[in-house]
Amino acid sequence: MKKDGKFLSSDKDIENAELISEKKESKIKNILHSRKFARGWLFVAIIAVFLACVVAVNIIASVLEEKFPSLAFDITSSSMYELQEDTEKFCKSVDKDITMYILASEDRFVGLDNSYMDSNYQPVSYFSQANQFFKKIAGLNSHITLKYEDISSNPSFASKYSDLDLNNTGAGIMVVIDAGKGSYKGLEFNDLFETTTDETYQQTVMSGSKVEQAVCTAILSLTQKNTVNACFITSSGITSEADAQNGSSTYSALKKLLKNQAYNTTEVDLDTKKDIPDNCDILFLIAPSKDLSEKAMDKVEKFLDRAKKTSKTFVYVPNPFEVENGTPLLDTFLEQQGMKLSNEWVYEQDDSYLSSIYPDDHRLSIADYNNDDFTKGIDISSKILIGDTKPITFTEGSNATTLLDTSKDADLLPLDAESEDDIKDGGGKPMSVAGISKSEVSTGMYKNVVVVGSFYAVSDEFLNGYPQYNNSTYFTNIFNNLTENQGQTVAIKSASKSNTSLDLETSAQTLPPLIIFVFIVPIGVIITGIVIWAVRRKK
């Protein structure tokens, strides 16, 4: 007979073998029931539970982030994946069903990061950033839906939008915003992203994202009831965008600001035979290098007199420098509205009003709000940045009022001053640097004349370059309040890729999840294990 690989010759041998086997089983049971074994398996169990918790948390977090993008935490040092406040505010207010179609699969869209370069000739992160923006926008409102539609595998999709060239490759339409009932808008590469030309290598590189602007503008244009028409005067020495060498004119920044509010914009040459269009709601004259002609001035006055069925607004921003032969016709017109521009610059003497950008430059300063009608719903703790500003005085008995003021210590510097010795006393009172005249033409309909003494206040640099100031939001609020675009102030700036590295010090939002998953969960598991071990030890 054979047992355990050995031959047994008798019943005694069999009995001895069974005894040995019983001793082995008893020893194993003693080991399994020993404290040392229990403690060892306890810690193995703790480790297993901890790992299971980590895996479970990651799976749950991934599912929740996919289903609810707003739960995702941005731990980049520049918060490059966070939506701006105005984007969130506007998108939450949308009450019409909107579908955003990204015309590619998600992997393919995000993978485009490797097809473009930034100024350092490194792959960009703008498409990943854009993808997160789209997800978060959709997560803000149940009326807004995000879908990925790869038209290469579903060519019939393009037939729904026959007037859009969806089959164009390269920098063509990348996103369709659909409001239903045949109302939709296509967003091209240039609508979504900013590019610059590297002068050294003469190559185009990506420099910023306009996704938030583009999406909000598209939704606004598809949902608002009335479209506001803005016209920019291109006579009086003002070069049109089409004729400008770099495509940028004195009014380009304001035009862009209004287009982001879904205004229709156009240019008008008042020296031609054509009149200002009847549907023009707001007319801009920005930094003319010469006076308006009599014919042009007549057209402006006729435009304002049409404010019977709808309000009309004329906005004048003077040239910051001295204009040859002056502007006598414009000056006369403004005085009729109760306002007069001084041919001097504001020279701010109160250090608390000087800008943080160039604190030694007294011609660059901040201005105080002085009209509650145009500050509703905006953050007035953020001030308006002005530079090379011509102050405004009001004629006696006029109904014109101030919008923005200097400090009471501001003085005046003549445009032809040779040194600071030519500074003139400002009178010890705040000076107006923006004003408005409102005249009711018919019930509830006004002709408005707005004067902004600082051209730089509405320049691209001041509207978009310094987020610590409130220029873009404030002037948007004024224009929207004076037109049928009331209540739709959406001032959204371009986003940059910036730094994608982790930076806990500059991203306080990331601390809660980090504390929970990196510290609380592991420490909680360890404490639980210690408690169980201590209880078992006493038994």
C-alpha positions as CSV (number, residue, x, y, z in Angstrom):
1,M,0.0,0.0,0.0
2,K,1.2,3.5,-0.8
3,K,0.4,6.6,1.2
4,D,2.0,10.1,0.8
5,G,4.5,8.7,-1.6
6,K,5.7,5.9,0.8
7,F,5.0,2.2,0.9
8,L,3.4,1.0,4.2
9,S,4.0,-2.6,5.2
10,S,1.6,-3.0,8.1
11,D,-1.5,-1.8,10.0
12,K,0.9,-0.2,12.6
13,D,2.6,1.8,10.0
14,I,-0.8,3.0,8.7
15,E,-1.8,4.0,12.3
16,N,1.4,5.9,12.7
17,A,0.9,7.8,9.4
18,E,-2.7,8.8,10.4
19,L,-1.4,10.1,13.7
20,I,1.2,12.2,12.0
21,S,-1.4,13.6,9.7
22,E,-3.6,14.5,12.6
23,K,-0.7,16.3,14.3
24,K,-0.1,18.3,11.1
25,E,-3.7,19.4,10.9
26,S,-3.7,20.3,14.6
27,K,-0.6,22.4,14.1
28,I,-2.2,24.2,11.1
29,K,-5.3,24.9,13.2
30,N,-3.2,26.3,16.0
31,I,-1.4,28.6,13.6
32,L,-4.6,29.8,12.1
33,H,-6.0,30.6,15.5
34,S,-2.9,32.1,16.9
35,R,-2.7,35.9,17.7
36,K,0.3,36.3,15.4
37,F,-1.6,34.9,12.5
38,A,-4.7,36.9,13.3
39,R,-2.7,40.1,13.5
40,G,-0.9,39.3,10.2
41,W,-4.1,38.6,8.3
42,L,-5.7,41.7,9.9
43,F,-3.1,44.0,8.3
44,V,-3.4,42.1,5.0
45,A,-7.1,42.7,5.2
46,I,-6.6,46.4,6.0
47,I,-4.3,46.8,3.0
48,A,-6.7,45.0,0.8
49,V,-9.6,47.2,2.0
50,F,-7.6,50.3,1.6
51,L,-6.6,49.4,-2.0
52,A,-10.2,48.5,-2.7
53,C,-11.3,51.9,-1.4
54,V,-8.8,53.7,-3.6
55,V,-9.9,51.8,-6.7
56,A,-13.6,52.3,-5.9
57,V,-13.1,56.1,-5.2
58,N,-11.2,56.5,-8.5
59,I,-13.9,54.6,-10.4
60,I,-16.7,56.6,-8.8
61,A,-14.9,59.9,-9.3
62,S,-14.3,59.1,-13.0
63,V,-18.0,58.2,-13.5
64,L,-19.2,61.3,-11.7
65,E,-16.7,63.6,-13.5
66,E,-17.9,62.1,-16.8
67,K,-21.6,62.5,-15.9
68,F,-21.2,65.8,-14.0
69,P,-18.2,67.8,-15.4
70,S,-18.8,70.5,-12.8
71,L,-17.5,68.2,-10.1
72,A,-14.1,68.0,-11.7
73,F,-11.3,69.9,-9.9
74,D,-8.8,72.0,-11.7
75,I,-5.3,71.8,-10.1
76,T,-3.4,73.7,-12.8
77,S,-1.6,76.7,-11.4
78,S,-3.6,79.0,-13.7
79,S,-7.0,77.3,-13.3
80,M,-7.0,76.9,-17.1
81,Y,-9.9,74.5,-17.1
82,E,-12.2,76.8,-15.0
83,L,-15.0,78.7,-16.7
84,Q,-15.2,82.5,-16.2
85,E,-17.9,83.9,-13.9
86,D,-19.8,85.6,-16.7
87,T,-19.8,82.3,-18.7
88,E,-21.4,80.4,-15.8
89,K,-23.9,83.2,-15.1
90,F,-25.0,83.5,-18.7
91,C,-25.2,79.7,-19.4
92,K,-27.2,79.1,-16.2
93,S,-29.8,81.7,-17.4
94,V,-30.5,80.0,-20.8
95,D,-34.1,78.7,-20.9
96,K,-34.1,77.4,-24.5
97,D,-32.9,73.9,-25.5
98,I,-29.4,74.1,-27.1
99,T,-27.3,71.3,-28.5
100,M,-23.6,71.8,-29.0
101,Y,-22.2,69.4,-31.6
102,I,-18.4,68.9,-31.7
103,L,-17.7,67.6,-35.2
104,A,-15.4,64.8,-34.2
105,S,-15.1,62.0,-31.6
106,E,-13.9,63.1,-28.2
107,D,-10.6,61.3,-28.6
108,R,-10.0,62.8,-32.0
109,F,-10.9,66.3,-30.9
110,V,-8.6,66.2,-27.8
111,G,-5.9,64.6,-29.9
112,L,-5.7,67.7,-32.1
113,D,-3.4,69.1,-29.3
114,N,-0.6,67.2,-30.9
115,S,-1.3,68.7,-34.4
116,Y,-0.7,72.4,-33.4
117,M,2.1,74.2,-31.7
118,D,2.4,77.1,-29.3
119,S,4.9,80.0,-29.4
120,N,7.5,77.7,-27.9
121,Y,6.9,75.1,-30.6
122,Q,5.4,72.7,-28.1
123,P,2.1,70.8,-28.5
124,V,-0.8,72.8,-27.2
125,S,-3.4,72.1,-24.6
126,Y,-6.2,74.2,-26.1
127,F,-8.3,71.4,-27.4
128,S,-8.2,69.6,-24.1
129,Q,-9.1,72.9,-22.5
130,A,-11.9,73.5,-25.0
131,N,-13.3,70.0,-24.4
132,Q,-13.5,70.6,-20.7
133,F,-15.1,74.0,-21.3
134,F,-17.8,72.4,-23.5
135,K,-18.4,69.7,-20.8
136,K,-18.7,72.2,-18.0
137,I,-21.0,74.5,-20.0
138,A,-23.3,71.5,-20.7
139,G,-23.2,70.6,-17.0
140,L,-24.4,74.1,-15.9
141,N,-27.9,73.8,-17.4
142,S,-30.2,70.9,-18.4
143,H,-31.2,72.9,-21.4
144,I,-27.7,72.7,-22.9
145,T,-26.5,69.4,-24.3
146,L,-23.1,68.3,-25.6
147,K,-22.7,65.7,-28.3
148,Y,-19.8,64.4,-30.4
149,E,-20.6,63.8,-34.0
150,D,-17.9,62.4,-36.2
151,I,-19.1,63.4,-39.6
152,S,-16.5,61.2,-41.3
153,S,-18.5,58.1,-40.1
154,N,-21.9,59.9,-40.3
155,P,-21.9,62.0,-43.5
156,S,-25.7,62.3,-43.4
157,F,-25.3,64.6,-40.4
158,A,-24.0,67.4,-42.7
159,S,-27.3,67.3,-44.6
160,K,-29.1,68.9,-41.6
161,Y,-27.0,72.0,-42.0
162,S,-26.8,72.3,-45.8
163,D,-25.7,76.0,-45.7
164,L,-22.7,75.2,-43.5
165,D,-19.6,73.8,-45.1
166,L,-19.2,71.0,-42.6
167,N,-17.0,68.8,-45.0
168,N,-14.3,71.4,-45.1
169,T,-11.1,70.0,-43.5
170,G,-8.4,72.0,-41.7
171,A,-9.6,75.2,-40.1
172,G,-13.2,74.9,-41.1
173,I,-16.3,74.6,-38.9
174,M,-15.5,72.5,-35.8
175,V,-18.6,73.1,-33.7
176,V,-22.3,73.6,-34.5
177,I,-24.6,75.3,-31.9
178,D,-28.2,74.2,-32.6
179,A,-31.2,75.9,-31.1
180,G,-33.7,73.9,-33.0
181,K,-36.3,74.8,-35.6
182,G,-33.6,75.5,-38.2
183,S,-31.8,78.0,-35.9
184,Y,-28.1,77.2,-35.7
185,K,-24.6,78.7,-36.0
186,G,-21.3,77.1,-37.0
187,L,-18.1,78.0,-35.2
188,E,-14.9,77.8,-37.1
189,F,-11.3,77.2,-35.9
190,N,-10.7,81.0,-35.9
191,D,-13.9,81.6,-33.9
192,L,-12.7,79.2,-31.2
193,F,-9.0,79.9,-31.0
194,E,-6.5,82.8,-31.3
195,T,-3.4,82.5,-33.4
196,T,-0.3,84.6,-34.0
197,T,2.5,84.6,-36.5
198,D,6.0,83.9,-35.3
199,E,8.0,86.7,-36.9
200,T,11.2,84.7,-36.8
201,Y,10.0,81.6,-38.6
202,Q,6.9,83.1,-40.2
203,Q,4.7,80.3,-38.9
204,T,1.3,80.4,-37.4
205,V,1.1,79.3,-33.8
206,M,-1.8,79.0,-31.3
207,S,-1.9,81.6,-28.6
208,G,-5.3,81.5,-26.9
209,S,-8.8,80.2,-26.6
210,K,-12.0,82.0,-27.4
211,V,-14.3,79.0,-26.8
212,E,-16.2,80.7,-23.9
213,Q,-16.7,83.9,-26.0
214,A,-17.7,82.0,-29.1
215,V,-20.2,79.7,-27.4
216,C,-21.9,82.4,-25.3
217,T,-22.1,84.7,-28.3
218,A,-23.6,82.0,-30.5
219,I,-26.2,81.0,-27.8
220,L,-27.0,84.7,-27.2
221,S,-27.5,85.4,-30.9
222,L,-29.8,82.3,-31.2
223,T,-31.9,83.0,-28.1
224,Q,-32.3,86.7,-27.8
225,K,-35.5,88.2,-29.2
226,N,-34.1,91.5,-30.6
227,T,-30.8,91.9,-32.4
228,V,-29.1,95.2,-31.8
229,N,-27.3,97.0,-34.7
230,A,-24.2,98.9,-34.0
231,C,-22.6,101.2,-36.6
232,F,-19.0,102.6,-36.7
233,I,-18.2,105.8,-38.5
234,T,-15.3,105.4,-40.9
235,S,-15.1,109.0,-42.1
236,S,-13.3,112.0,-40.4
237,G,-9.9,110.3,-40.8
238,I,-10.9,107.0,-39.3
239,T,-9.5,104.1,-41.3
240,S,-11.9,101.2,-41.8
241,E,-10.8,97.7,-40.8
242,A,-10.8,96.6,-44.4
243,D,-8.4,99.4,-45.3
244,A,-6.2,99.1,-42.2
245,Q,-2.8,97.4,-42.9
246,N,-3.1,94.9,-40.1
247,G,-6.9,94.8,-40.2
248,S,-7.3,96.6,-36.9
249,S,-8.7,100.1,-36.6
250,T,-9.4,102.5,-33.8
251,Y,-12.8,100.9,-33.2
252,S,-11.8,97.3,-33.5
253,A,-11.8,96.6,-29.8
254,L,-15.2,98.0,-29.3
255,K,-16.5,96.2,-32.3
256,K,-15.2,92.9,-31.0
257,L,-16.7,93.6,-27.5
258,L,-20.2,94.2,-29.1
259,K,-19.9,91.2,-31.4
260,N,-19.4,89.1,-28.2
261,Q,-22.8,90.4,-27.1
262,A,-24.3,89.3,-30.4
263,Y,-24.7,92.8,-31.8
264,N,-24.8,93.1,-35.6
265,T,-21.9,95.5,-36.5
266,T,-21.3,97.5,-39.7
267,E,-19.3,100.5,-40.9
268,V,-20.7,103.7,-42.3
269,D,-18.9,106.4,-44.3
270,L,-20.8,109.6,-43.6
271,D,-19.1,111.5,-46.4
272,T,-20.9,109.4,-49.0
273,K,-24.4,109.9,-50.2
274,K,-25.7,107.1,-48.0
275,D,-27.5,107.8,-44.7
276,I,-27.1,106.0,-41.5
277,P,-29.2,102.8,-41.8
278,D,-32.6,103.1,-40.2
279,N,-32.1,100.0,-38.1
280,C,-28.9,101.3,-36.6
281,D,-29.4,101.5,-32.8
282,I,-26.1,102.8,-31.6
283,L,-23.6,104.9,-33.6
284,F,-19.9,105.1,-32.7
285,L,-17.3,107.8,-33.5
286,I,-14.0,106.7,-32.2
287,A,-10.8,108.9,-32.1
288,P,-11.3,110.9,-35.3
289,S,-8.2,112.6,-36.6
290,K,-10.3,115.5,-38.0
291,D,-13.7,117.2,-37.5
292,L,-16.9,115.8,-38.9
293,S,-18.1,117.5,-42.1
294,E,-21.3,119.5,-42.1
295,K,-23.0,116.7,-44.2
296,A,-21.8,114.1,-41.7
297,M,-22.9,116.1,-38.7
298,D,-26.4,116.5,-40.2
299,K,-26.6,112.7,-40.6
300,V,-25.7,112.2,-37.0
301,E,-28.5,114.6,-35.9
302,K,-31.0,113.0,-38.2
303,F,-30.1,109.6,-36.7
304,L,-30.8,110.8,-33.2
305,D,-34.1,112.5,-34.2
306,R,-35.4,109.1,-35.4
307,A,-35.6,108.0,-31.7
308,K,-39.4,107.8,-31.8
309,K,-40.1,104.1,-32.1
310,T,-36.8,102.9,-30.6
311,S,-34.0,104.7,-28.7
312,K,-30.9,105.9,-30.5
313,T,-27.5,106.4,-29.0
314,F,-24.4,108.2,-30.3
315,V,-21.1,107.4,-28.6
316,Y,-18.2,109.8,-29.1
317,V,-14.6,109.1,-28.0
318,P,-12.2,111.9,-28.8
319,N,-8.7,111.5,-30.2
320,P,-6.3,111.5,-27.2
321,F,-4.0,114.0,-28.9
322,E,-4.5,117.4,-30.4
323,V,-6.4,117.4,-33.7
324,E,-5.1,119.7,-36.4
325,N,-7.6,122.6,-36.9
326,G,-9.6,121.3,-34.0
327,T,-13.2,119.9,-34.0
328,P,-15.5,123.0,-34.0
329,L,-18.6,121.2,-35.4
330,L,-18.3,118.4,-33.0
331,D,-17.7,120.8,-30.1
332,T,-20.8,122.8,-31.0
333,F,-22.9,119.6,-31.2
334,L,-21.6,118.5,-27.8
335,E,-22.4,121.8,-26.2
336,Q,-25.9,121.6,-27.5
337,Q,-26.1,118.3,-25.5
338,G,-24.8,120.1,-22.4
339,M,-21.2,118.8,-22.5
340,K,-17.8,120.3,-23.4
341,L,-14.5,118.6,-23.8
342,S,-11.3,120.2,-22.4
343,N,-8.3,120.1,-24.7
344,E,-6.2,118.9,-21.8
345,W,-5.3,115.7,-20.1
346,V,-6.2,114.6,-16.6
347,Y,-3.1,114.6,-14.4
348,E,-4.0,112.5,-11.3
349,Q,-2.3,113.7,-8.1
350,D,-3.9,111.2,-5.7
351,D,-1.6,108.3,-5.4
352,S,-4.4,105.9,-4.5
353,Y,-5.9,106.6,-8.0
354,L,-2.7,105.8,-9.9
355,S,-2.7,102.4,-11.6
356,S,-0.7,99.4,-10.4
357,I,0.6,99.0,-13.9
358,Y,2.7,102.2,-14.1
359,P,2.3,103.8,-10.6
360,D,4.5,106.7,-11.6
361,D,2.5,107.7,-14.6
362,H,0.0,110.4,-13.6
363,R,-1.7,110.4,-17.0
364,L,-2.7,106.7,-16.3
365,S,-5.2,106.4,-13.5
366,I,-8.5,104.9,-12.3
367,A,-11.9,106.5,-12.3
368,D,-14.8,106.2,-9.9
369,Y,-18.4,105.2,-10.9
370,N,-20.8,108.1,-10.5
371,N,-24.1,106.9,-12.0
372,D,-26.0,104.0,-10.5
373,D,-28.1,103.4,-13.6
374,F,-25.2,101.7,-15.3
375,T,-23.6,99.8,-12.5
376,K,-26.4,97.4,-11.6
377,G,-25.3,93.8,-11.7
378,I,-21.6,94.4,-12.0
379,D,-18.7,94.4,-9.5
380,I,-18.1,98.0,-8.6
381,S,-15.1,97.1,-6.4
382,S,-13.1,96.7,-9.7
383,K,-12.4,100.2,-11.1
384,I,-12.1,101.7,-14.6
385,L,-8.7,102.3,-16.1
386,I,-8.2,105.5,-18.1
387,G,-5.3,107.1,-19.8
388,D,-4.5,110.4,-21.7
389,T,-8.0,111.5,-20.7
390,K,-9.8,114.7,-21.7
391,P,-12.1,115.9,-18.9
392,I,-15.7,116.9,-19.5
393,T,-17.5,119.9,-18.1
394,F,-21.3,120.4,-18.2
395,T,-23.0,123.5,-19.4
396,E,-25.2,125.4,-17.0
397,G,-28.8,124.1,-17.0
398,S,-28.1,121.0,-19.1
399,N,-29.6,117.6,-18.3
400,A,-26.2,115.9,-18.9
401,T,-24.7,113.9,-16.1
402,T,-21.4,112.3,-15.2
403,L,-20.7,108.6,-15.5
404,L,-17.1,108.4,-14.3
405,D,-15.0,110.8,-12.1
406,T,-11.4,111.4,-11.1
407,S,-10.3,112.1,-7.5
408,K,-10.8,115.6,-6.1
409,D,-7.0,116.1,-6.3
410,A,-6.7,115.6,-10.1
411,D,-5.0,118.4,-12.0
412,L,-4.8,119.3,-15.7
413,L,-1.9,119.0,-18.2
414,P,-2.2,120.9,-21.5
415,L,-1.7,118.7,-24.6
416,D,1.2,120.9,-25.7
417,A,2.9,121.0,-22.3
418,E,6.7,120.8,-22.4
419,S,7.1,119.7,-18.8
420,E,5.3,119.1,-15.6
421,D,5.9,122.8,-14.8
422,D,2.9,123.4,-17.1
423,I,0.4,121.5,-14.8
424,K,-2.7,123.5,-14.1
425,D,-4.8,123.4,-10.9
426,G,-7.8,121.1,-11.3
427,G,-10.0,123.1,-8.9
428,G,-10.1,120.7,-6.0
429,K,-13.2,118.8,-7.2
430,P,-13.6,115.5,-9.0
431,M,-13.6,115.9,-12.8
432,S,-15.9,114.0,-15.1
433,V,-14.1,111.7,-17.6
434,A,-17.3,110.2,-19.1
435,G,-20.8,111.7,-19.4
436,I,-24.2,111.2,-20.9
437,S,-27.1,113.3,-22.1
438,K,-30.5,111.7,-22.3
439,S,-33.5,113.4,-24.0
440,E,-36.9,111.7,-24.2
441,V,-38.2,112.0,-27.8
442,S,-41.4,110.0,-27.2
443,T,-42.8,108.0,-24.4
444,G,-40.0,105.7,-23.2
445,M,-37.8,106.4,-26.2
446,Y,-34.6,108.5,-25.8
447,K,-31.9,110.0,-27.9
448,N,-28.6,109.5,-25.9
449,V,-25.3,111.1,-26.4
450,V,-22.4,109.4,-24.5
451,V,-18.9,110.9,-24.3
452,V,-15.9,108.9,-23.0
453,G,-12.9,111.2,-22.5
454,S,-10.3,108.4,-22.7
455,F,-9.7,106.6,-26.0
456,Y,-7.4,104.1,-24.2
457,A,-10.3,103.2,-21.8
458,V,-12.0,101.5,-24.8
459,S,-8.8,100.2,-26.5
460,D,-8.0,96.6,-26.8
461,E,-5.3,96.8,-24.2
462,F,-7.5,98.3,-21.5
463,L,-10.6,96.2,-22.4
464,N,-8.8,92.9,-22.5
465,G,-5.3,93.2,-21.2
466,Y,-5.8,94.0,-17.5
467,P,-8.5,91.7,-15.9
468,Q,-8.1,93.5,-12.6
469,Y,-10.0,96.4,-14.1
470,N,-13.6,96.5,-15.1
471,N,-13.6,98.3,-18.5
472,S,-15.1,95.6,-20.7
473,T,-17.9,94.8,-18.3
474,Y,-18.8,98.4,-17.5
475,F,-18.9,99.7,-21.0
476,T,-20.8,96.6,-22.1
477,N,-23.3,97.4,-19.4
478,I,-23.7,100.9,-20.6
479,F,-24.3,100.0,-24.2
480,N,-26.7,97.1,-23.3
481,N,-28.7,99.4,-21.0
482,L,-29.1,102.0,-23.7
483,T,-30.3,99.5,-26.3
484,E,-32.7,96.6,-26.6
485,N,-29.9,94.4,-25.4
486,Q,-30.6,95.2,-21.8
487,G,-29.7,92.6,-19.1
488,Q,-27.3,90.6,-21.3
489,T,-24.0,91.8,-20.0
490,V,-21.5,89.0,-20.8
491,A,-17.9,90.2,-20.7
492,I,-15.7,87.2,-21.4
493,K,-12.0,87.3,-22.0
494,S,-9.8,85.0,-24.0
495,A,-8.2,82.1,-22.1
496,S,-4.6,81.1,-22.5
497,K,-3.0,77.7,-22.1
498,S,-0.6,79.2,-19.5
499,N,0.9,76.7,-17.1
500,T,-0.6,73.2,-16.8
501,S,1.6,72.1,-13.9
502,L,0.2,71.3,-10.5
503,D,0.3,74.1,-8.0
504,L,-1.5,73.5,-4.7
505,E,-0.7,76.9,-3.3
506,T,-2.5,78.8,-6.1
507,S,-5.5,76.5,-6.4
508,A,-7.4,76.4,-3.2
509,Q,-10.3,74.7,-4.8
510,T,-8.2,71.5,-5.0
511,L,-7.6,71.2,-1.3
512,P,-10.9,69.5,-0.3
513,P,-10.6,66.5,-2.6
514,L,-6.8,66.2,-1.9
515,I,-7.4,66.2,1.8
516,I,-10.2,63.7,1.5
517,F,-8.6,61.2,-0.8
518,V,-4.9,61.7,0.1
519,F,-5.2,62.1,3.9
520,I,-8.7,61.4,5.4
521,V,-9.4,58.1,3.6
522,P,-6.0,56.4,4.2
523,I,-5.8,57.7,7.8
524,G,-9.4,56.6,8.5
525,V,-8.6,53.0,7.2
526,I,-5.4,52.9,9.4
527,I,-7.2,54.1,12.5
528,T,-10.0,51.5,11.9
529,G,-7.3,48.8,11.6
530,I,-5.6,49.9,14.8
531,V,-8.9,49.9,16.7
532,I,-9.8,46.4,15.4
533,W,-6.3,45.1,16.3
534,A,-6.5,46.6,19.8
535,V,-9.9,45.0,20.5
536,R,-8.7,41.6,19.2
537,R,-5.5,41.8,21.3
538,K,-7.5,42.2,24.5
539,K,-9.6,39.1,23.8
